[in-house]
Every structure is written in C-alpha cells, then in structure tokens.
C-alpha cells in the first residue's frame, strides 16, 4: 500500500472547512463523481464525513482521528473517504441527516455516514472518538467491524441499504393534502407553555438553544390573541438569555447555545444566522414592549454583524469558530487578574456587576478551560439591566475588547452564504427602521446587491455560496425563501419598489422549479442533483425552515399586492404539512406565524405622496402590529403596478395624509399628526382578539 498523501483531493476546493482537511493523511475527496466511480470500481464502501468550520466537535474528531495515521491507514485501505461542508452543500446534509434520524433517532455534527458506492447509507453516527470512550465504541473498532462485514457480505449490506433508501423515498413522496385547522396555533402555544422553564426561562433543559423564532411566535401570538402569558414567556426568555454567558456582553452578538440550563456557559461558536435571528427577536421585543434594554442588545448585535462579520465588498461571513488558542472559548474567558488589568479603574465595577465563578466552567465531556478562567455572566436580571443601562458600559466594553483583541482570535469562515445573508439583510433592514439606525439599512442594501446569481445567462437564478472570487452551488429552497424575505423587508423599510420586483422574480422561480404537486416546496430545484431522495420539510430547526419562511413571504406579497393567489399558495403549504404539524405543532412555529398573519385579516396603512411621510412612518412605528402592511403610494409606475388599489389615494390639499384600510374598507384620510397618534388606540388599530373561544 502506498504511503498516505501529503495532501489529498481537497486542495483544489474553495471551502474553508474542506481546506482545513486538505493536509490530513486521510485521502479525502470532495463530493464528486470521481469518488463514487472509484468506489464502484474498487467495490469499497464510502466513508462520508459532514461538518463545518466552526464546529467544535468536528475539530475534536479531526484531531483525534483524521490527523491520526492509524485511522488514515484503515480508511485509505478499505474505504473511499468523502468530506462535505454542510454549509456549502445543505442538500447533502439534509438528505443524510434524515438517514441518521431514521437509523439512530439522533443527528448532529460531525455527521458520520458509511454507505454503498450507490450512495445508500447503512451506518450513521455523529462524533466518534478514536478509541472506546464514554461507553461508546471507538472509530477504530467500528471501521474494523464494517470492513469485515463488507468483505464477507457486501451484497447483504447493499440490499439492506437499498431498502432504507426506499423507505426514505416514500416519506418524501407527494401526499394527499390535509386541511389546516387554525386551532393548531393554540395547541402549539400550549405545548410551548408546557415545556417552558419557569426557573430559567427558555424551553426544555440543557443544552438550551435561544430559538428566536419561538420568541417571535410568542410575541405575535400575544398580539393575535391578547394572551398575556405569551408575552410573559417571551420577555422572560429575552431577559434570561442576556443574563447568561451565551450573550457576548463585550463584543456583541450571541454564541451558538448554552450547555447549561441557566444560559451561563455557552458553546462558543458564533453563526451568522444566529446573529440575524437574535437581532430580529430583540428588535421585535423592543417594538412589542418598548424595553430600552432590548434595543441596546439589538444594537450591540447589529454592530457586531457589521464590524465583525461584514466583508469589505459587502455581504456577511458565515461563522466564527468556537475554539481559539486550542481552547474552546479561549478568546472569551477571563481570570481575575486579566479583568483587573484590562478594566483598570473600572475593575471594581466589572466584578460588582458580573457574576464571576472561578473554576465553574468545567463540565462533563467538555474540555476544561485553563485554571481560573471564567465566562462573563450576570447573577440576576437586575444586574444585567444595570449593565445595559450603565453610563460606564461603553468605556468598560472598549477596555475589555481592546484586551481581548490582543489574544489569539477564533478562525472566521469567510464563505458568504446566500440563505444566511438573506436572513441578515431582512433583520438589519427591520432593525434599521425600528431602532432608527440608517447605517443598518445601508449595510443590508449593500449585502443585498452582493447576493450571488447565475452569471452565464439571463437567468435570475441564485447561487448558494461565494468564497473570495469563487461562487458555487445551485440555489436551494432556503436561499430563495430567505432572500425573498430579505428583499421584502428591505422594501417595507425603504419603500424602493426595485426590492419588491426582485422578490417577484425569485418567487416565480421558486414556484416554477421547487413546488411539489401538493403545494409544498422541495429543498432542491427540479433540475438539481439528488444525493439520495428529494427532501421537503417544514420543521423548524436551528433556524426556520425554507417552507415556513416562504409561506411568511407569500403572505407578505399577498398583502402588498392584494393578489390572493400568493395567500392561496401559503395556505397550500399549511395544508400540505398538516399531518406533520399535528404531531408536534410547536416545532412549526414560524409556519404558524404565517397562519396568524392570514387569520388576522387585511389591514393597511397607506401613505400617499413623497413629502412629509417620515413623520407618519415614525408615528406608525410606535404601535406594535406585526400583521399590518404599510405602503408608501408615491404614484410611481412601480408602486401602482405592484399595488394598483393605491392609485386613487392622494394627499389631501398637499398635506401629509394617511389612509387606514381593513377588510376592503378604508377610513377617511387622516391629515393631522395628532389624529394619527390618536388612531393608534382607535378601532382601526385595536388588537385582534382571536382566542379559541372567538
């Protein structure tokens, strides 16, 4: 057997994650036909490893196994090894994550799959230690067992794997439509209430994820029904998150999740989609409650996105690693002496505000921080609020950040992913409008102009990723759905009809190339490669599903244009997933948010003309109504074409004017700002009461 290669087949790729493995002794291939052809020719099973650059346990498995010559020798001898960046190929990740769920009931990253040369899996796991550990078999043992099994009975293995593929295929076939029942929304709320952690807030136990789409669902449900408990759970969770170490109180933004129930100790990676969604959630929280602390948290998050994750040419990088200086969270942890030296005259203030617990970082199965290192978290909500309203906060953050910047920094994955950028565009646009920060809107517009499209034709089709000058991957459902949402949020912020036109174009492509017969959307286009089976789902995971975001965007388009076909398409998505939703309604919160928008009825605030409209928009912004549509009817062709029902609405005597329309009926125009303020408590803006009894 030849010696392990000095470099493998990943050297020519453009994924930062794959390039991290380019010098492994494992003879890795990217996902390519050459690898599968060789596997068929040599009759070897495929060892598929799926991960991403900022994944801590991916790094652990790489160091333990993929940099190890004993493991490499076994893989190179008896397997064809393929490495996939899940962020670059979400279609492959989704297909084989479904296999992992079917085979083991669990999933996660790194995802480890062993499959036939025909891409049919027969073994699945997540992180595997090199040797037996934590009561689990080691990778060496597993590879030896699979090697023997394949040599002795590869025909039987192929037969079993083929049957699994058939089962998975049947699960994603077109199914008869159900009929969505609006009561499901209330069932979802009851499920969230049942799993709500009354002691530490959030849902479930450790590890605990922020789940911002659930928080936004609760705020919208409160507005939809008037149920104060929904708002209480949302506020408690927003408060608890910023009390713990999962929130980066110095640099801004949020870590991936908390490994402890009390939000204190985070898993330190920072993902762009988490920043976008948490910005959205805290902006929504500020609009709903007028809580200035939520505004400051949202501002910190937006500033981190713009200063820490923005590319010079526009667009936003995908992630920052959990590890630095060979330590998980190494950049974020502090000793007493480090705080004293960095904070200077503010050291006493820092110790008084933050809850510093030396030595309490170590947790089973996580590598311990160096002795004396600690996370920065608060002992209580009141302490967190004192921090966010402290006059000294800016100076303290500056001092501690200057010290932190002198440390080894986490690796930053500089891929620009279309779907996550779409989310970020929408969140920044929304925050810019709600928090009165035009620089956020400018960053959103700049990023939106850098969304990668196919450039070799007149097609408006999206590409999935860009890394430096390289683009790759056909756009998937999440790319289209999230970018459409981002464009619509930009339109509702700037009232520039070009963004609305872009949203139209992508929605047409989405309907033409992704829609299944029963009305839902597949994760991949009809002409895309199908790794195993063509997937479709509406389940919300770490971020809302593409189908749920598409449904929300379709309702928004329906309201802006008064074209009911868009709403009918959104209802088709709800109907298509009804059997699935009924099994666990709270796992579909964002899709249920689309239903609440539909059920709330049509309500418009229409502002004709161009002059003096900012005062009206500011007044409208003071009233939290997530289901109201605001249209600036400036008389342009673009607007009258998109929303022809606004053509007859004019300014009265050249004065700033507002029309309130609901259910096809419009109010008399308001022309005085004091009357506009009063209409916030009038029947035109009264809360919708849609409780189960109504």
C-alpha positions in Angstrom: 0.0 0.0 0.0 1.3 3.5 -0.9 2.1 5.9 2.0 -0.6 8.5 3.0 -0.6 11.5 0.7 1.0 14.8 1.8 -2.2 16.4 0.5 -5.4 14.9 -0.7 -8.1 15.8 -3.2 -9.4 18.7 -1.1 -6.6 21.0 -2.1 -8.4 22.5 -5.1 -11.7 23.2 -3.3 -12.9 26.6 -2.2 -14.5 25.7 1.2 -12.6 26.9 4.3 -13.8 23.8 6.1 -12.6 21.4 3.4 -9.3 23.2 3.1 -8.8 22.6 6.9 -8.6 18.9 6.0 -6.5 19.2 2.8 -3.4 18.0 4.6 -4.9 15.2 6.6 -3.3 11.7 5.9 -6.8 10.6 5.0 -7.2 10.5 1.2 -10.3 12.7 1.3 -12.3 13.5 -1.8 -14.9 16.3 -2.1 -18.4 15.2 -3.1 -17.7 14.3 -6.8 -18.3 11.7 -9.4 -14.6 10.6 -9.3 -15.0 9.4 -5.8 -18.1 7.4 -6.5 -16.7 5.9 -9.7 -13.6 4.8 -7.8 -15.8 3.2 -5.0 -17.7 1.2 -7.7 -14.6 0.1 -9.5 -12.8 -1.0 -6.3 -16.0 -2.2 -4.6 -15.4 -0.2 -1.4 -17.9 1.4 0.9 -17.9 5.2 1.2 -17.0 6.9 4.5 -18.8 10.3 4.4 -18.0 12.9 7.0 -20.1 16.1 7.1 -19.2 19.1 9.2 -18.5 22.8 9.2 -15.6 25.1 10.0 -16.8 26.5 13.4 -18.0 23.1 14.8 -16.1 22.3 18.0 -16.7 18.6 17.9 -15.7 18.5 14.2 -12.3 19.8 15.3 -12.1 17.3 18.1 -12.8 14.3 15.8 -10.4 15.8 13.2 -7.5 16.0 15.7 -8.3 12.6 17.3 -8.9 10.6 14.1 -8.5 12.3 10.8 -5.0 13.6 11.6 -4.1 10.1 13.0 -2.1 7.8 10.8 -3.6 4.6 12.2 -7.2 5.8 11.4 -6.0 7.1 8.0 -4.4 3.8 7.1 -7.7 1.9 7.7 -9.8 4.5 5.8 -7.4 4.6 2.9 -7.2 0.8 2.7 -10.8 -0.2 2.8 -13.0 2.9 2.2 -13.4 5.9 -0.2 -13.5 8.9 2.1 -15.6 12.0 1.2 -15.6 15.2 3.2 -18.6 17.6 2.9 -19.1 21.2 4.2 -22.7 21.2 5.4 -22.9 24.9 4.9 -21.7 24.6 1.3 -23.9 21.6 0.5 -27.0 21.8 2.7 -28.8 19.4 0.3 -26.4 16.6 1.0 -26.5 17.4 4.7 -30.3 17.3 4.8 -30.5 14.0 2.9 -28.1 12.2 5.2 -29.3 13.8 8.4 -32.7 12.3 7.6 -30.9 8.9 7.2 -29.2 9.4 10.6 -32.5 10.2 12.2 -34.1 7.0 10.6 -31.2 4.8 11.6 -30.3 6.1 15.1 -33.1 8.5 16.1 -30.5 11.3 16.5 -28.4 13.7 14.5 -25.8 16.4 14.8 -22.3 17.3 13.6 -19.9 16.0 12.7 -22.2 13.6 10.9 -20.6 10.3 10.1 -22.2 8.1 7.4 -21.0 4.8 5.8 -22.7 4.0 2.6 -22.6 1.9 -0.5 -21.0 3.2 -3.8 -24.6 3.9 -4.9 -24.9 6.5 -2.0 -27.2 4.3 0.1 -26.3 4.5 3.8 -26.1 1.6 6.2 -24.4 3.2 9.2 -24.8 6.6 10.9 -23.3 8.4 13.9 -22.2 11.8 15.0 -18.9 12.4 16.9 -17.0 9.2 17.3 -13.8 9.1 19.5 -10.8 7.3 18.0 -10.9 4.7 20.8 -13.7 3.5 23.1 -14.8 6.4 25.3 -17.8 7.5 27.3 -19.1 3.9 27.0 -19.2 4.2 23.2 -17.2 2.2 20.6 -14.2 3.9 19.1 -13.8 4.7 15.4 -11.0 2.1 15.1 -13.4 -0.7 16.3 -16.3 0.5 14.1 -14.1 0.7 11.0 -12.8 -2.8 11.6 -16.3 -4.2 12.0 -17.6 -2.5 8.8 -14.5 -3.6 6.9 -15.2 -7.3 7.9 -18.9 -7.0 7.2 -18.4 -5.6 3.8 -15.8 -8.2 2.8 -18.0 -11.0 4.0 -21.4 -9.9 2.9 -21.4 -6.7 0.8 -24.4 -8.0 -1.2 -26.5 -8.2 2.0 -25.3 -4.8 3.1 -26.3 -3.3 -0.3 -29.7 -5.0 0.0 -30.4 -3.6 3.4 -29.2 -0.1 2.4 -31.4 -0.2 -0.7 -34.5 -0.9 1.5 -33.7 2.0 3.7 -33.5 4.3 0.7 -36.9 3.1 -0.5 -38.5 3.8 2.9 -37.0 7.3 3.0 -38.2 7.9 -0.6 -41.7 7.0 0.3 -41.6 9.5 3.2 -41.0 12.4 0.8 -43.4 11.4 -2.0 -46.3 13.7 -2.7 -49.0 13.0 -0.2 -52.7 14.0 -0.2 -53.4 17.4 1.1 -54.8 17.9 4.6 -56.9 20.9 5.6 -55.2 23.1 8.1 -57.1 23.9 11.3 -56.4 27.2 13.0 -56.8 25.7 16.4 -53.4 24.2 15.8 -51.9 27.6 16.6 -53.4 27.4 20.1 -52.2 23.8 20.5 -48.6 25.0 19.7 -48.8 27.7 22.3 -50.0 25.1 24.9 -47.0 22.9 24.0 -44.6 25.8 24.5 -46.3 26.6 27.8 -45.8 23.0 28.9 -42.1 23.0 28.1 -41.3 26.5 29.3 -38.6 26.5 32.0 -40.2 28.6 34.7 -37.0 28.8 36.7 -34.5 29.8 34.0 -36.8 30.6 31.0 -36.5 29.2 27.5 -37.7 25.8 26.6 -36.6 22.3 27.7 -33.4 21.5 29.5 -29.7 21.7 28.7 -28.3 22.0 26.1 -30.6 25.1 25.6 -31.0 26.9 22.4 -32.3 30.5 22.1 -34.9 29.6 19.4 -35.6 33.2 18.4 -38.3 32.2 16.0 -40.2 30.8 19.0 -39.8 34.0 20.9 -41.2 36.0 17.9 -44.0 33.5 17.6 -45.0 34.2 21.3 -44.9 38.0 20.7 -47.1 37.6 17.6 -49.4 35.2 19.4 -49.8 37.7 22.2 -50.8 40.3 19.6 -53.0 37.8 17.8 -54.9 36.6 20.9 -54.3 39.2 23.7 -52.9 36.3 25.9 -50.5 38.0 28.4 -48.8 34.7 29.2 -47.3 34.6 25.7 -45.7 38.0 26.2 -44.5 37.0 29.7 -42.7 33.9 28.3 -41.1 35.9 25.5 -39.9 38.6 27.9 -38.6 36.1 30.5 -36.6 34.3 27.8 -35.2 37.5 26.3 -34.1 38.6 29.8 -32.7 35.2 30.7 -30.6 35.0 27.5 -28.9 38.3 28.1 -28.3 37.4 31.8 -26.2 34.4 30.8 -22.8 33.9 29.1 -24.5 32.9 25.8 -24.7 36.6 25.1 -21.3 38.2 24.3 -21.6 41.2 26.6 -18.3 42.7 25.5 -18.1 42.2 21.7 -21.8 41.9 21.0 -23.7 39.1 19.4 -24.5 35.6 20.6 -22.9 32.2 20.9 -24.5 29.1 19.5 -26.2 27.7 22.5 -25.9 27.1 26.3 -24.5 23.9 27.6 -26.2 24.7 30.9 -29.8 25.1 31.7 -29.2 28.6 33.2 -27.7 30.1 30.0 -24.4 30.7 31.8 -21.9 28.6 29.9 -22.1 28.7 26.1 -20.9 26.6 23.2 -18.8 29.5 21.9 -19.1 29.4 18.1 -20.9 32.4 16.5 -23.0 31.7 13.5 -24.3 34.5 11.2 -27.8 33.1 11.2 -28.0 33.2 15.0 -26.9 36.9 14.9 -29.5 37.7 12.3 -32.3 35.9 14.1 -31.4 37.2 17.5 -31.3 40.8 16.1 -34.7 40.1 14.7 -36.0 38.8 18.1 -34.7 41.6 20.2 -35.9 44.2 17.7 -39.3 42.5 17.8 -39.1 42.5 21.6 -38.3 46.2 21.7 -41.2 47.0 19.4 -43.6 45.0 21.4 -42.6 46.2 24.9 -40.6 49.4 24.4 -37.9 48.0 26.6 -34.8 50.0 26.1 -32.6 47.1 27.2 -33.8 45.1 24.3 -32.9 48.0 22.0 -29.4 48.1 23.3 -28.9 44.4 22.9 -30.2 44.6 19.3 -27.8 47.5 18.7 -24.9 45.5 20.1 -25.8 42.6 17.8 -26.1 44.7 14.7 -22.8 46.5 15.3 -21.1 43.1 15.8 -22.5 41.9 12.5 -21.4 45.0 10.7 -17.9 45.3 12.3 -17.1 41.6 12.8 -18.8 39.7 10.0 -19.1 42.1 7.1 -16.9 41.6 4.0 -15.3 44.7 2.6 -17.1 44.3 -0.7 -20.5 43.7 1.1 -22.2 40.6 2.4 -21.6 38.8 5.6 -19.2 35.9 6.5 -20.8 32.7 7.8 -19.2 32.0 11.2 -16.5 32.3 13.9 -15.0 29.2 15.4 -15.7 28.1 19.0 -12.0 27.5 19.6 -9.1 29.8 19.8 -5.6 29.1 21.1 -6.5 25.4 21.2 -9.2 26.1 23.8 -13.0 26.2 23.4 -13.9 29.8 24.1 -10.3 30.8 24.7 -10.8 34.3 23.4 -13.8 34.9 25.6 -12.7 33.6 29.1 -11.1 35.7 31.8 -9.1 35.4 35.0 -9.4 37.9 37.9 -6.0 39.3 37.1 -6.9 39.8 33.4 -10.1 41.7 34.3 -8.2 43.8 36.8 -5.5 44.7 34.3 -7.8 45.3 31.3 -10.6 47.2 33.1 -8.2 49.4 35.0 -10.2 51.9 37.1 -13.4 50.1 36.2 -12.3 46.7 37.6 -14.3 47.0 40.7 -17.4 47.9 38.7 -16.9 44.8 36.5 -16.6 42.5 39.5 -19.6 44.0 41.1 -21.8 43.7 38.0 -20.7 40.3 36.6 -21.1 37.0 38.4 -17.6 35.6 38.4 -17.4 32.0 39.4 -13.8 30.8 39.1 -13.5 27.1 38.3 -17.1 26.5 37.4 -16.6 26.3 33.7 -15.7 22.6 33.6 -18.5 20.3 32.6 -18.5 16.6 31.8 -17.5 15.8 28.3 -16.3 19.3 27.6 -12.6 20.3 27.7 -11.9 22.4 30.8 -10.8 25.9 30.5 -7.4 26.9 31.9 -7.4 27.2 35.7 -9.1 30.3 36.9 -10.8 31.1 33.6 -14.5 32.1 33.7 -17.3 33.3 31.5 -18.8 36.8 31.9 -22.4 36.4 33.0 -24.7 38.2 35.5 -26.1 36.9 38.8 -29.6 38.2 38.0 -31.8 40.0 35.6 -31.4 43.2 37.6 -27.6 43.0 37.3 -27.9 42.6 33.6 -30.2 45.6 33.4 -27.8 47.7 35.4 -25.1 46.8 32.9 -27.1 47.6 29.8 -28.2 51.0 31.3 -24.8 51.9 32.9 -23.1 55.1 31.8 -19.8 53.3 32.1 -20.7 50.4 29.9 -19.3 51.8 26.7 -15.9 52.6 28.3 -15.7 49.2 30.0 -16.6 47.3 26.8 -13.9 49.3 24.9 -11.2 48.5 27.5 -12.1 44.8 27.7 -12.4 44.5 23.9 -9.0 46.1 23.4 -7.5 43.4 25.7 -9.5 40.6 24.0 -8.3 41.7 20.6 -4.7 41.1 21.7 -5.4 37.4 22.2 -5.4 34.7 19.5 -8.7 35.1 17.7 -11.2 32.4 16.6 -11.0 31.3 13.0 -13.5 33.1 10.8 -15.1 31.2 8.0 -15.4 33.8 5.2 -17.8 32.0 3.0 -20.7 34.2 2.1 -23.8 32.0 2.1 -26.9 33.2 0.2 -29.5 31.9 2.6 -27.9 33.3 5.7 -27.2 36.6 4.0 -30.9 36.8 3.1 -31.8 36.4 6.8 -29.2 39.1 7.7 -30.5 41.5 5.1 -34.0 41.2 6.4 -33.0 41.5 10.1 -30.8 44.5 9.5 -33.4 46.3 7.4 -36.0 45.7 10.1 -33.7 46.8 12.9 -32.6 49.9 11.0 -36.2 51.0 10.6 -37.4 50.1 14.1 -34.3 51.4 16.0 -33.7 54.4 13.8 -30.3 53.3 12.5 -30.0 54.1 8.8 -26.5 52.6 8.7 -28.0 49.2 9.4 -30.3 49.7 6.3 -27.3 50.7 4.2 -25.4 47.6 5.2 -28.5 45.5 4.3 -28.8 47.1 0.9 -25.1 46.7 0.2 -25.3 43.0 1.1 -28.4 42.5 -0.9 -26.6 43.8 -4.0 -23.9 41.1 -3.5 -26.3 38.1 -3.5 -24.7 35.7 -6.0 -26.7 34.9 -9.1 -26.0 32.7 -12.1 -24.0 34.9 -14.4 -23.7 32.8 -17.6 -27.2 33.5 -18.9 -30.1 35.9 -18.5 -31.4 33.7 -15.6 -32.2 35.3 -12.3 -31.4 32.0 -10.5 -29.5 32.2 -7.3 -26.2 30.5 -6.4 -25.7 29.2 -2.9 -22.3 30.5 -1.8 -19.3 32.8 -2.6 -15.8 32.4 -1.2 -13.4 35.1 -2.3 -13.9 35.3 -6.1 -15.4 31.8 -6.4 -19.1 31.0 -6.5 -20.6 27.6 -6.2 -23.7 25.5 -5.8 -27.2 26.0 -7.2 -29.6 27.9 -5.0 -31.7 25.7 -2.8 -35.1 26.4 -1.2 -33.6 28.2 1.8 -31.6 30.5 -0.5 -34.7 31.6 -2.4 -37.0 31.8 0.6 -34.6 33.7 2.9 -33.6 36.2 0.1 -37.2 36.8 -0.9 -37.9 37.6 2.8 -34.8 39.9 3.0 -35.9 41.8 -0.2 -39.4 42.2 1.2 -38.1 43.5 4.5 -35.9 46.0 2.5 -39.0 47.1 0.6 -41.0 47.6 3.7 -38.1 49.6 5.1 -37.1 51.7 2.1 -40.3 51.5 0.0 -38.0 51.1 -3.0 -40.0 49.1 -5.5 -36.9 47.6 -7.0 -36.6 45.2 -4.0 -40.3 44.2 -4.5 -39.5 43.5 -8.1 -36.6 41.3 -7.1 -38.8 39.4 -4.7 -41.4 38.8 -7.5 -38.7 37.4 -9.8 -37.4 34.9 -7.2 -40.9 33.9 -6.2 -41.7 33.0 -9.8 -38.6 30.8 -10.0 -39.5 29.2 -6.6 -43.0 28.3 -7.8 -41.8 27.0 -11.1 -38.9 24.8 -10.0 -39.4 23.9 -6.3 -43.1 23.3 -5.8 -44.3 19.8 -5.2 -47.7 18.6 -6.6 -49.5 19.1 -3.2 -48.3 22.6 -2.7 -45.2 22.5 -0.5 -41.7 23.2 -1.7 -38.8 20.7 -2.1 -35.5 21.6 -0.7 -33.9 21.5 -4.1 -34.9 22.5 -7.6 -36.2 20.0 -10.1 -33.0 20.1 -12.1 -30.6 19.8 -9.1 -28.6 16.8 -8.2 -30.5 14.5 -5.8 -28.0 13.0 -3.3 -30.4 10.3 -2.1 -34.0 11.4 -2.1 -35.6 14.7 -2.8 -36.4 16.2 0.5 -39.2 18.5 1.7 -39.9 19.6 5.3 -41.4 22.5 7.2 -39.9 21.5 10.6 -38.1 24.5 12.3 -34.6 23.5 13.5 -31.9 25.9 14.5 -33.5 28.4 12.1 -36.9 28.5 10.5 -37.5 26.1 7.6 -37.5 27.2 4.0 -41.1 26.3 3.6 -42.1 28.4 6.7 -40.2 31.4 5.5 -41.6 31.0 2.0 -45.1 30.9 3.5 -44.5 34.1 5.5 -43.1 35.8 2.4 -46.0 34.7 0.3 -48.5 36.3 2.8 -46.4 39.5 2.8 -46.6 39.6 -1.0 -50.3 38.9 -0.9 -50.8 41.9 1.4 -48.5 44.3 -0.5 -50.1 43.5 -3.9 -53.6 42.5 -2.9 -53.2 39.4 -5.1 -54.9 36.5 -3.3 -53.0 33.8 -5.3 -50.0 34.4 -3.1 -52.0 33.8 0.0 -53.5 30.7 -1.6 -50.0 29.4 -2.2 -49.2 30.0 1.5 -52.3 28.1 2.6 -51.3 25.2 0.3 -48.0 24.9 2.3 -50.0 24.8 5.5 -52.4 22.2 4.1 -49.5 20.1 2.7 -47.8 19.7 6.1 -50.9 19.4 8.2 -50.5 15.7 9.1 -46.9 16.5 10.1 -47.8 19.7 12.0 -50.4 17.9 14.1 -47.8 15.5 15.5 -45.8 18.4 17.1 -47.3 21.8 16.4 -44.7 23.8 18.4 -42.0 22.5 16.0 -43.6 24.6 13.3 -43.9 28.0 15.0 -42.7 30.1 12.1 -45.2 28.4 9.7 -47.9 29.0 12.2 -46.8 32.7 12.3 -47.8 32.8 8.6 -51.2 31.4 9.5 -51.7 34.1 12.2 -50.9 36.8 9.5 -53.5 35.3 7.2 -56.1 34.9 10.0 -55.6 38.5 11.3 -57.2 39.8 8.1 -56.0 42.5 5.8 -55.0 45.8 7.3 -53.2 48.6 5.6 -51.7 51.9 6.5 -51.3 53.7 3.2 -49.3 56.9 2.9 -49.7 58.7 -0.4 -47.1 61.1 -1.8 -43.5 61.6 -1.1 -43.3 64.7 1.1 -43.6 64.7 4.8 -44.1 60.9 5.1 -41.3 60.3 7.7 -43.4 61.8 10.5 -46.3 59.4 9.7 -44.0 56.4 9.4 -42.4 57.3 12.8 -45.9 57.5 14.3 -46.9 54.2 12.9 -43.7 52.6 14.1 -44.7 53.4 17.7 -47.6 50.9 17.5 -46.6 47.2 17.5 -48.7 45.4 14.9 -46.8 42.6 13.2 -49.7 42.0 10.9 -50.2 45.5 9.4 -48.9 46.3 6.0 -47.6 49.8 5.3 -47.4 51.1 1.8 -46.0 54.4 0.6 -48.1 55.2 -2.5 -45.8 57.7 -4.3 -47.6 57.4 -7.6 -44.7 55.7 -9.4 -45.4 53.2 -12.0 -43.6 50.5 -10.0 -45.9 51.0 -7.0 -49.1 51.4 -8.9 -48.3 48.3 -10.9 -47.5 46.3 -7.7 -50.4 47.7 -5.7 -52.9 49.0 -8.1 -55.5 49.5 -5.4 -53.5 52.5 -4.1 -53.8 54.5 -7.4 -56.8 56.6 -6.2 -55.2 57.5 -2.8 -53.8 61.0 -2.9 -52.5 63.6 -0.4 -55.3 65.9 0.8 -54.5 69.6 -0.1 -50.8 68.7 -0.3 -50.8 67.7 3.4 -49.2 64.6 4.9 -52.0 62.0 4.7 -52.7 58.5 6.0 -55.4 56.0 5.0 -56.3 53.1 7.2 -57.9 50.2 5.4 -59.2 46.9 6.7 -61.3 44.2 5.1 -61.6 46.1 1.8 -62.8 49.3 3.5 -60.7 52.4 4.0 -61.1 55.1 6.6 -61.4 58.8 5.9 -57.9 60.2 5.4 -56.0 61.5 8.5 -54.1 64.7 7.8 -53.1 65.8 11.3 -50.3 64.1 13.2 -52.2 64.4 16.5 -55.1 62.5 14.9 -52.6 59.9 13.5 -51.3 59.3 17.0 -54.8 59.0 18.3 -55.7 56.4 15.7 -53.2 54.1 17.4 -55.8 53.5 20.1 -58.8 53.7 17.8 -60.7 50.8 16.4 -58.6 50.9 13.2 -55.6 49.7 15.2 -57.3 47.8 18.0 -55.7 44.5 19.0 -57.0 41.4 17.2 -58.7 39.0 19.6 -58.5 35.6 18.1 -58.7 33.3 21.1 -60.1 29.7 20.8 -63.5 31.0 22.0 -63.8 33.5 19.2 
